[in-house]
Amino acid sequence: MAWTSKHRYARISPRKARLVTELIQGRHVNDALDTLRFTHKRASIMVEKVLRAAMADAGEKEADVNALFVVEARVDEGPTIKRFQPKDRGRAHPIMKRTSHIVVTVDEG
């Protein structure tokens, strides 16, 4: 049985968050946590919280937490918040504030 946790509407661009989720895909949860702890990316904190939530869900259902593996770690694109930056001569430049949906699934191996 697999356990899934999500962080929806995370205020980070999906492109940046995918760099971190690719590091932990298919790894043992302890290796994944170590990798996230020593990764110097802002998204690593968000992904670590989602991974810990999935591990806690598995622990509630009496699963062996030491035998868990990251089956799936993906980042989907969320809605984009659109803003404008005023520029000279009445012009406006768009600012796209992107959001992400971070999904982590763990399973016993």
N, C-alpha and C positions, 0 to 999 in steps of 0.2 A: 504494500500500500504506500502511496506517495503522499507527501504533505506539501502544500503550496502556501507561500506567503507573498503578499503584494504590497508595494508602496505606490499608490496612485497619485498622480499630479505632483511628482517630485520636481522641484525647480532646478533642473539641470538638463542640459541638452542631451537627447538620446545618443548622439554620436560620441559624446564624452563618457557617458555612462557605459556604453557598450565596450569601451576599452577595458573597463574593470571587470565586467561580467565574463568576458572571454578568458580572463585569467583563472577563474574558478570552475569553469564548466568541466564536469566529469571527475572532479577531485574529491578526496575524502574531506569531510567537513572540518576536521582539525587542520589539515593542510590549507584548506580554503580560508579559514580564519587567520592563520599565520600569514598567508599571502596578502590578505586584505589589511591586516594590521601594519604591514611594512610597505604598503603601496602609498606613494605620496600623491594621491589624487583625491579630489574632493568627493567624488562619487563612491570611493571605497567605504566611507563612513555610512552612507545610505545603504549600500549593498550589504554591509556587515550587519546592520540592524535587521534587514529583511531575512538574511540567513539565520540569525539568532532566533527570530520569530518562528521560522519554519522548524528549527530544531526544538523549540519549546512546544510547538504543536505536536511534534512526534513524541516528545517526552511525556506529554499528557496522555497519549494513547498507548503508553507502556512499551514504546519501541526502544531498542537498544541504541542510545544516542552515539555510542562510540563506533557503531557499525554503519552510520549514515554516509551517503554519498550525494553530491550535488548532481542531480539528474539533468536539470534544466536551469539555466540562468539566462534570462533574456530581458531586453529593454524594448518596450513598444513606445511609439510616439504618442504623446498626449496632446491636448489642445495648446495652441500657440496664443500667447497673450500679445496683442499688437499695440505698440506705442509709437509715437512720433517724436523726433528730436527737431526742434526748430533750428533752421540754418539761415544764412544771410539772404537778403533780398526776398524774404517771404517764403522761402522754400522749406520743405519738411522732408526729413529722411526717416524711413521706417526703422523701427527697432523691433525685432522679433524675439520675444522672451519665450523660449521653448520649454515644454514640460515633458516628463517621461512617466511611464508606468513600468516599475521594476518588478519582475516576477522571478522568484527562486523556488525551485521544487527539489525536495530531498527524498531519498528512498533508502531502505535498508539494502545493503549489498551482499 
